[in-house]
């Protein structure tokens, strides 16, 4: 076996963490645009 299960899970955890951080930044970046569009459509 190339990966031991504990090593694999720790790699998976790191990847998941970085993806979560990236998504948080991405959403934080997009949120103002989405809010602007919503208020634009409402008014």
mmCIF file of the N, C-alpha and C atoms, coordinates in Angstrom:
data_MODEL
# 
_entry.id   MODEL 
# 
loop_
_atom_site.group_PDB 
_atom_site.id 
_atom_site.type_symbol 
_atom_site.label_atom_id 
_atom_site.label_alt_id 
_atom_site.label_comp_id 
_atom_site.label_asym_id 
_atom_site.label_entity_id 
_atom_site.label_seq_id 
_atom_site.pdbx_PDB_ins_code 
_atom_site.Cartn_x 
_atom_site.Cartn_y 
_atom_site.Cartn_z 
_atom_site.occupancy 
_atom_site.B_iso_or_equiv 
_atom_site.pdbx_formal_charge 
_atom_site.auth_seq_id 
_atom_site.auth_comp_id 
_atom_site.auth_asym_id 
_atom_site.auth_atom_id 
_atom_site.pdbx_PDB_model_num 
ATOM 1   N N  . UNK A 1 1  ? 0.840   -1.193 0.000  1.00 0.00 ? 1  UNK A N  1 
ATOM 2   C CA . UNK A 1 1  ? 0.000   0.000  0.000  1.00 0.00 ? 1  UNK A CA 1 
ATOM 3   C C  . UNK A 1 1  ? 0.879   1.249  0.000  1.00 0.00 ? 1  UNK A C  1 
ATOM 4   N N  . UNK A 1 2  ? 0.567   2.176  -0.847 1.00 0.00 ? 2  UNK A N  1 
ATOM 5   C CA . UNK A 1 2  ? 1.368   3.392  -0.942 1.00 0.00 ? 2  UNK A CA 1 
ATOM 6   C C  . UNK A 1 2  ? 1.093   4.319  0.241  1.00 0.00 ? 2  UNK A C  1 
ATOM 7   N N  . UNK A 1 3  ? -0.190  4.511  0.532  1.00 0.00 ? 3  UNK A N  1 
ATOM 8   C CA . UNK A 1 3  ? -0.591  5.385  1.637  1.00 0.00 ? 3  UNK A CA 1 
ATOM 9   C C  . UNK A 1 3  ? -1.019  4.549  2.833  1.00 0.00 ? 3  UNK A C  1 
ATOM 10  N N  . UNK A 1 4  ? -0.575  4.950  4.000  1.00 0.00 ? 4  UNK A N  1 
ATOM 11  C CA . UNK A 1 4  ? -1.181  4.380  5.201  1.00 0.00 ? 4  UNK A CA 1 
ATOM 12  C C  . UNK A 1 4  ? -2.467  5.165  5.466  1.00 0.00 ? 4  UNK A C  1 
ATOM 13  N N  . UNK A 1 5  ? -3.492  4.532  6.026  1.00 0.00 ? 5  UNK A N  1 
ATOM 14  C CA . UNK A 1 5  ? -4.794  5.198  6.206  1.00 0.00 ? 5  UNK A CA 1 
ATOM 15  C C  . UNK A 1 5  ? -4.688  6.512  6.974  1.00 0.00 ? 5  UNK A C  1 
ATOM 16  N N  . UNK A 1 6  ? -3.845  6.544  8.012  1.00 0.00 ? 6  UNK A N  1 
ATOM 17  C CA . UNK A 1 6  ? -3.735  7.766  8.815  1.00 0.00 ? 6  UNK A CA 1 
ATOM 18  C C  . UNK A 1 6  ? -3.118  8.896  7.993  1.00 0.00 ? 6  UNK A C  1 
ATOM 19  N N  . UNK A 1 7  ? -2.119  8.557  7.184  1.00 0.00 ? 7  UNK A N  1 
ATOM 20  C CA . UNK A 1 7  ? -1.480  9.548  6.322  1.00 0.00 ? 7  UNK A CA 1 
ATOM 21  C C  . UNK A 1 7  ? -2.497  10.092 5.311  1.00 0.00 ? 7  UNK A C  1 
ATOM 22  N N  . UNK A 1 8  ? -3.268  9.166  4.733  1.00 0.00 ? 8  UNK A N  1 
ATOM 23  C CA . UNK A 1 8  ? -4.258  9.547  3.727  1.00 0.00 ? 8  UNK A CA 1 
ATOM 24  C C  . UNK A 1 8  ? -5.313  10.464 4.324  1.00 0.00 ? 8  UNK A C  1 
ATOM 25  N N  . UNK A 1 9  ? -5.776  10.130 5.529  1.00 0.00 ? 9  UNK A N  1 
ATOM 26  C CA . UNK A 1 9  ? -6.823  10.941 6.151  1.00 0.00 ? 9  UNK A CA 1 
ATOM 27  C C  . UNK A 1 9  ? -6.287  12.324 6.518  1.00 0.00 ? 9  UNK A C  1 
ATOM 28  N N  . UNK A 1 10 ? -5.018  12.403 6.910  1.00 0.00 ? 10 UNK A N  1 
ATOM 29  C CA . UNK A 1 10 ? -4.444  13.702 7.253  1.00 0.00 ? 10 UNK A CA 1 
ATOM 30  C C  . UNK A 1 10 ? -4.287  14.560 5.997  1.00 0.00 ? 10 UNK A C  1 
ATOM 31  N N  . UNK A 1 11 ? -3.911  13.927 4.887  1.00 0.00 ? 11 UNK A N  1 
ATOM 32  C CA . UNK A 1 11 ? -3.825  14.654 3.613  1.00 0.00 ? 11 UNK A CA 1 
ATOM 33  C C  . UNK A 1 11 ? -5.209  15.142 3.201  1.00 0.00 ? 11 UNK A C  1 
ATOM 34  N N  . UNK A 1 12 ? -6.198  14.244 3.346  1.00 0.00 ? 12 UNK A N  1 
ATOM 35  C CA . UNK A 1 12 ? -7.577  14.593 3.015  1.00 0.00 ? 12 UNK A CA 1 
ATOM 36  C C  . UNK A 1 12 ? -8.041  15.760 3.878  1.00 0.00 ? 12 UNK A C  1 
ATOM 37  N N  . UNK A 1 13 ? -7.661  15.734 5.156  1.00 0.00 ? 13 UNK A N  1 
ATOM 38  C CA . UNK A 1 13 ? -8.052  16.792 6.087  1.00 0.00 ? 13 UNK A CA 1 
ATOM 39  C C  . UNK A 1 13 ? -7.451  18.129 5.671  1.00 0.00 ? 13 UNK A C  1 
ATOM 40  N N  . UNK A 1 14 ? -6.157  18.106 5.280  1.00 0.00 ? 14 UNK A N  1 
ATOM 41  C CA . UNK A 1 14 ? -5.486  19.331 4.839  1.00 0.00 ? 14 UNK A CA 1 
ATOM 42  C C  . UNK A 1 14 ? -6.148  19.889 3.586  1.00 0.00 ? 14 UNK A C  1 
ATOM 43  N N  . UNK A 1 15 ? -6.436  18.995 2.629  1.00 0.00 ? 15 UNK A N  1 
ATOM 44  C CA . UNK A 1 15 ? -7.065  19.418 1.381  1.00 0.00 ? 15 UNK A CA 1 
ATOM 45  C C  . UNK A 1 15 ? -8.446  20.002 1.657  1.00 0.00 ? 15 UNK A C  1 
ATOM 46  N N  . UNK A 1 16 ? -9.212  19.317 2.504  1.00 0.00 ? 16 UNK A N  1 
ATOM 47  C CA . UNK A 1 16 ? -10.540 19.803 2.861  1.00 0.00 ? 16 UNK A CA 1 
ATOM 48  C C  . UNK A 1 16 ? -10.483 21.171 3.523  1.00 0.00 ? 16 UNK A C  1 
ATOM 49  N N  . UNK A 1 17 ? -9.480  21.343 4.389  1.00 0.00 ? 17 UNK A N  1 
ATOM 50  C CA . UNK A 1 17 ? -9.323  22.610 5.093  1.00 0.00 ? 17 UNK A CA 1 
ATOM 51  C C  . UNK A 1 17 ? -9.031  23.741 4.107  1.00 0.00 ? 17 UNK A C  1 
ATOM 52  N N  . UNK A 1 18 ? -8.104  23.496 3.172  1.00 0.00 ? 18 UNK A N  1 
ATOM 53  C CA . UNK A 1 18 ? -7.734  24.537 2.211  1.00 0.00 ? 18 UNK A CA 1 
ATOM 54  C C  . UNK A 1 18 ? -8.892  24.845 1.265  1.00 0.00 ? 18 UNK A C  1 
ATOM 55  N N  . UNK A 1 19 ? -9.664  23.805 0.899  1.00 0.00 ? 19 UNK A N  1 
ATOM 56  C CA . UNK A 1 19 ? -10.835 24.034 0.043  1.00 0.00 ? 19 UNK A CA 1 
ATOM 57  C C  . UNK A 1 19 ? -11.858 24.879 0.784  1.00 0.00 ? 19 UNK A C  1 
ATOM 58  N N  . UNK A 1 20 ? -12.064 24.576 2.068  1.00 0.00 ? 20 UNK A N  1 
ATOM 59  C CA . UNK A 1 20 ? -13.014 25.350 2.874  1.00 0.00 ? 20 UNK A CA 1 
ATOM 60  C C  . UNK A 1 20 ? -12.573 26.809 2.956  1.00 0.00 ? 20 UNK A C  1 
ATOM 61  N N  . UNK A 1 21 ? -11.279 27.027 3.203  1.00 0.00 ? 21 UNK A N  1 
ATOM 62  C CA . UNK A 1 21 ? -10.750 28.387 3.281  1.00 0.00 ? 21 UNK A CA 1 
ATOM 63  C C  . UNK A 1 21 ? -10.935 29.104 1.950  1.00 0.00 ? 21 UNK A C  1 
ATOM 64  N N  . UNK A 1 22 ? -10.654 28.401 0.853  1.00 0.00 ? 22 UNK A N  1 
ATOM 65  C CA . UNK A 1 22 ? -10.800 28.990 -0.474 1.00 0.00 ? 22 UNK A CA 1 
ATOM 66  C C  . UNK A 1 22 ? -12.251 29.367 -0.736 1.00 0.00 ? 22 UNK A C  1 
ATOM 67  N N  . UNK A 1 23 ? -13.170 28.460 -0.388 1.00 0.00 ? 23 UNK A N  1 
ATOM 68  C CA . UNK A 1 23 ? -14.594 28.729 -0.594 1.00 0.00 ? 23 UNK A CA 1 
ATOM 69  C C  . UNK A 1 23 ? -15.040 29.917 0.244  1.00 0.00 ? 23 UNK A C  1 
ATOM 70  N N  . UNK A 1 24 ? -14.542 30.009 1.487  1.00 0.00 ? 24 UNK A N  1 
ATOM 71  C CA . UNK A 1 24 ? -14.902 31.143 2.338  1.00 0.00 ? 24 UNK A CA 1 
ATOM 72  C C  . UNK A 1 24 ? -14.458 32.450 1.699  1.00 0.00 ? 24 UNK A C  1 
ATOM 73  N N  . UNK A 1 25 ? -13.217 32.493 1.206  1.00 0.00 ? 25 UNK A N  1 
ATOM 74  C CA . UNK A 1 25 ? -12.714 33.696 0.541  1.00 0.00 ? 25 UNK A CA 1 
ATOM 75  C C  . UNK A 1 25 ? -13.527 34.005 -0.702 1.00 0.00 ? 25 UNK A C  1 
ATOM 76  N N  . UNK A 1 26 ? -13.848 32.958 -1.469 1.00 0.00 ? 26 UNK A N  1 
ATOM 77  C CA . UNK A 1 26 ? -14.592 33.114 -2.711 1.00 0.00 ? 26 UNK A CA 1 
ATOM 78  C C  . UNK A 1 26 ? -15.974 33.686 -2.450 1.00 0.00 ? 26 UNK A C  1 
ATOM 79  N N  . UNK A 1 27 ? -16.664 33.117 -1.455 1.00 0.00 ? 27 UNK A N  1 
ATOM 80  C CA . UNK A 1 27 ? -18.012 33.584 -1.100 1.00 0.00 ? 27 UNK A CA 1 
ATOM 81  C C  . UNK A 1 27 ? -17.942 35.010 -0.566 1.00 0.00 ? 27 UNK A C  1 
ATOM 82  N N  . UNK A 1 28 ? -16.944 35.286 0.273  1.00 0.00 ? 28 UNK A N  1 
ATOM 83  C CA . UNK A 1 28 ? -16.787 36.628 0.831  1.00 0.00 ? 28 UNK A CA 1 
ATOM 84  C C  . UNK A 1 28 ? -16.553 37.642 -0.293 1.00 0.00 ? 28 UNK A C  1 
ATOM 85  N N  . UNK A 1 29 ? -15.866 37.203 -1.353 1.00 0.00 ? 29 UNK A N  1 
ATOM 86  C CA . UNK A 1 29 ? -15.601 38.074 -2.489 1.00 0.00 ? 29 UNK A CA 1 
ATOM 87  C C  . UNK A 1 29 ? -16.878 38.294 -3.314 1.00 0.00 ? 29 UNK A C  1 
ATOM 88  N N  . UNK A 1 30 ? -17.643 37.210 -3.501 1.00 0.00 ? 30 UNK A N  1 
ATOM 89  C CA . UNK A 1 30 ? -18.840 37.282 -4.350 1.00 0.00 ? 30 UNK A CA 1 
ATOM 90  C C  . UNK A 1 30 ? -20.041 37.906 -3.657 1.00 0.00 ? 30 UNK A C  1 
ATOM 91  N N  . UNK A 1 31 ? -20.094 37.799 -2.332 1.00 0.00 ? 31 UNK A N  1 
ATOM 92  C CA . UNK A 1 31 ? -21.275 38.236 -1.589 1.00 0.00 ? 31 UNK A CA 1 
ATOM 93  C C  . UNK A 1 31 ? -21.708 39.668 -1.893 1.00 0.00 ? 31 UNK A C  1 
ATOM 94  N N  . UNK A 1 32 ? -20.794 40.644 -1.898 1.00 0.00 ? 32 UNK A N  1 
ATOM 95  C CA . UNK A 1 32 ? -21.226 42.018 -2.213 1.00 0.00 ? 32 UNK A CA 1 
ATOM 96  C C  . UNK A 1 32 ? -21.890 42.124 -3.583 1.00 0.00 ? 32 UNK A C  1 
ATOM 97  N N  . UNK A 1 33 ? -21.369 41.420 -4.578 1.00 0.00 ? 33 UNK A N  1 
ATOM 98  C CA . UNK A 1 33 ? -21.964 41.446 -5.916 1.00 0.00 ? 33 UNK A CA 1 
ATOM 99  C C  . UNK A 1 33 ? -23.370 40.863 -5.884 1.00 0.00 ? 33 UNK A C  1 
ATOM 100 N N  . UNK A 1 34 ? -23.526 39.738 -5.188 1.00 0.00 ? 34 UNK A N  1 
ATOM 101 C CA . UNK A 1 34 ? -24.838 39.098 -5.093 1.00 0.00 ? 34 UNK A CA 1 
ATOM 102 C C  . UNK A 1 34 ? -25.827 40.007 -4.388 1.00 0.00 ? 34 UNK A C  1 
ATOM 103 N N  . UNK A 1 35 ? -25.389 40.654 -3.320 1.00 0.00 ? 35 UNK A N  1 
ATOM 104 C CA . UNK A 1 35 ? -26.271 41.562 -2.579 1.00 0.00 ? 35 UNK A CA 1 
ATOM 105 C C  . UNK A 1 35 ? -26.653 42.745 -3.463 1.00 0.00 ? 35 UNK A C  1 
ATOM 106 N N  . UNK A 1 36 ? -25.690 43.290 -4.202 1.00 0.00 ? 36 UNK A N  1 
ATOM 107 C CA . UNK A 1 36 ? -25.972 44.393 -5.118 1.00 0.00 ? 36 UNK A CA 1 
ATOM 108 C C  . UNK A 1 36 ? -27.020 43.986 -6.147 1.00 0.00 ? 36 UNK A C  1 
ATOM 109 N N  . UNK A 1 37 ? -26.841 42.797 -6.715 1.00 0.00 ? 37 UNK A N  1 
ATOM 110 C CA . UNK A 1 37 ? -27.783 42.313 -7.727 1.00 0.00 ? 37 UNK A CA 1 
ATOM 111 C C  . UNK A 1 37 ? -29.173 42.140 -7.139 1.00 0.00 ? 37 UNK A C  1 
ATOM 112 N N  . UNK A 1 38 ? -29.250 41.572 -5.933 1.00 0.00 ? 38 UNK A N  1 
ATOM 113 C CA . UNK A 1 38 ? -30.537 41.350 -5.279 1.00 0.00 ? 38 UNK A CA 1 
ATOM 114 C C  . UNK A 1 38 ? -31.258 42.669 -5.047 1.00 0.00 ? 38 UNK A C  1 
ATOM 115 N N  . UNK A 1 39 ? -30.558 43.634 -4.494 1.00 0.00 ? 39 UNK A N  1 
ATOM 116 C CA . UNK A 1 39 ? -31.192 44.924 -4.223 1.00 0.00 ? 39 UNK A CA 1 
ATOM 117 C C  . UNK A 1 39 ? -31.588 45.595 -5.540 1.00 0.00 ? 39 UNK A C  1 
ATOM 118 N N  . UNK A 1 40 ? -30.770 45.375 -6.575 1.00 0.00 ? 40 UNK A N  1 
ATOM 119 C CA . UNK A 1 40 ? -31.073 45.944 -7.884 1.00 0.00 ? 40 UNK A CA 1 
ATOM 120 C C  . UNK A 1 40 ? -32.363 45.338 -8.438 1.00 0.00 ? 40 UNK A C  1 
ATOM 121 N N  . UNK A 1 41 ? -32.489 44.006 -8.299 1.00 0.00 ? 41 UNK A N  1 
ATOM 122 C CA . UNK A 1 41 ? -33.683 43.333 -8.813 1.00 0.00 ? 41 UNK A CA 1 
ATOM 123 C C  . UNK A 1 41 ? -34.922 43.699 -7.994 1.00 0.00 ? 41 UNK A C  1 
ATOM 124 N N  . UNK A 1 42 ? -34.742 43.880 -6.682 1.00 0.00 ? 42 UNK A N  1 
ATOM 125 C CA . UNK A 1 42 ? -35.888 44.211 -5.831 1.00 0.00 ? 42 UNK A CA 1 
ATOM 126 C C  . UNK A 1 42 ? -36.408 45.605 -6.170 1.00 0.00 ? 42 UNK A C  1 
ATOM 127 N N  . UNK A 1 43 ? -35.488 46.551 -6.346 1.00 0.00 ? 43 UNK A N  1 
ATOM 128 C CA . UNK A 1 43 ? -35.905 47.933 -6.582 1.00 0.00 ? 43 UNK A CA 1 
ATOM 129 C C  . UNK A 1 43 ? -36.144 48.242 -8.046 1.00 0.00 ? 43 UNK A C  1 
# 
